[in-house]
Amino acid sequence: MNKMELIEAVAKELDTSKAHAGEIVDLFFSTEGIIAKALKKGDAVALTGFGSFEVRKRAAREGRNPQTGATIKIKASKVPAFRPGKGLKDLVNKAK
């Protein structure tokens, strides 16, 4: 499912226009949305039964340039991560 399909599904589920559904989707999932803003502040976003979004820290490390084989230093960074909740895991693993 891509973003447009998600917007269409939200519009159908809420019986609203695609424009309004697009605003709702963007409110949560855009880079200026609620989840992104919370992660930027360092907060986690937990949706019971679905999962949680959090920021994880990656330590600085050495890597290799795949083209030359030369050793390079990779800086420490923060990365967004998603951990699925039990309800989502159970739903995905449910046999059809």
Helices and strands as residue ranges (DSSP letters): H 3-14, H 18-29, H 34-40, E 45-47, E 51-58, E 61-64, E 71-74, E 77-84, H 86-93
